[in-house]
Amino acid sequence: MSSRRFAKVLPAFAGILPAAMFVAGCQGQMRDQISYRAQESPLPVPASAVAQNDEEVNLDYPMEVTGGPANPYGNPSKAILTLGKRKYEAQCGSCHGLGGNGNGAVGSALLIPPYNLQQPMYKAMSEGQWYLRITNGHPFGPGIEPIMPKYQKKLTIKERWALVSYVKRELIK
């Protein structure tokens, strides 16, 4: 091969070689992983998914897509319900009222009053939906702070599930 011809082929070869090495290095791993297309909804949380050791599972799924995660305390003990009641009284009662009617002392001073949890739409929410609402707060609109604060960092996973168990089984049954 003449040196002139080699000089013309070398730049093309130099561009192809790194690309070939990159593709060979992937070995199909990228093809085998889960991915999302633009505008595609995320996969729902499997019903069997339970966060362990207070490690948070990504639960930013819209409630219309999924009923939410399953309550790991399916049939909660009296201790769990008592914990839930204590957390409700400490964290929720001042806005929603001790009976869940939206008439708490702090709530009456808010611009947007807290919801009456005794309404049928709240009674119909699944435990997973309640958990997501408590974890992520209640949004007011895109880019606006939630009208109900997020309790993801204020309450542990166990405390949030205890709160859900109390609300669904004793407060708004």
SULJO-V462054 format. One record per backbone hydrogen bond with DSSP energy under -0.5 kcal/mol. NH is the residue of the N-H (numbers start at 1). CO is the residue of the C=O. E is the energy in kcal/mol with one decimal. If there is no record, write none. Layout:
BEGIN
NH&CO&E  NH&CO&E
END
This chain:
BEGIN
6&2&-2.4  7&3&-2.0  8&4&-1.4  9&5&-1.9  10&6&-2.3  11&7&-0.6  12&8&-0.6  13&9&-2.5  14&10&-2.7  15&11&-1.4  16&12&-1.9  17&13&-2.5  18&14&-0.8  19&15&-0.9  20&16&-2.6  21&17&-2.4  22&18&-2.3  23&19&-2.4  24&20&-2.4  25&21&-1.8  26&22&-1.2  27&23&-1.0  29&26&-2.4  32&28&-1.4  33&29&-0.7  33&30&-0.6  40&37&-1.9  49&46&-2.1  55&52&-2.2  56&54&-0.5  59&57&-0.7  61&59&-0.7  65&62&-1.3  66&62&-1.2  74&71&-0.6  76&73&-0.7  76&74&-0.5  81&77&-2.2  82&78&-2.5  83&79&-2.4  84&80&-2.6  85&81&-2.3  86&82&-2.4  87&83&-2.5  88&84&-2.4  89&85&-2.7  90&86&-2.1  91&87&-3.0  92&87&-0.5  92&88&-2.4  93&88&-2.9  95&92&-1.4  96&92&-2.8  97&93&-1.7  100&97&-1.5  102&96&-3.2  103&96&-0.9  104&95&-1.8  106&94&-1.7  107&94&-1.7  108&104&-1.8  109&106&-1.5  110&107&-1.2  113&111&-0.7  117&100&-2.2  117&115&-0.9  118&100&-0.7  119&116&-1.6  122&119&-1.1  123&119&-1.7  124&120&-2.0  125&122&-0.5  129&67&-0.6  130&126&-2.2  131&127&-2.6  132&128&-2.4  133&129&-2.4  134&130&-2.7  135&131&-2.7  136&132&-3.0  137&133&-1.6  138&148&-1.3  139&137&-0.6  144&141&-2.0  147&138&-1.9  148&138&-1.2  151&134&-1.9  152&135&-1.3  155&151&-2.3  160&156&-2.4  161&157&-2.5  162&158&-2.5  163&159&-2.3  164&160&-2.4  165&161&-2.7  166&162&-2.4  167&163&-2.7  168&164&-2.7  169&165&-2.1  170&166&-2.6  171&166&-2.0  172&167&-2.5
END
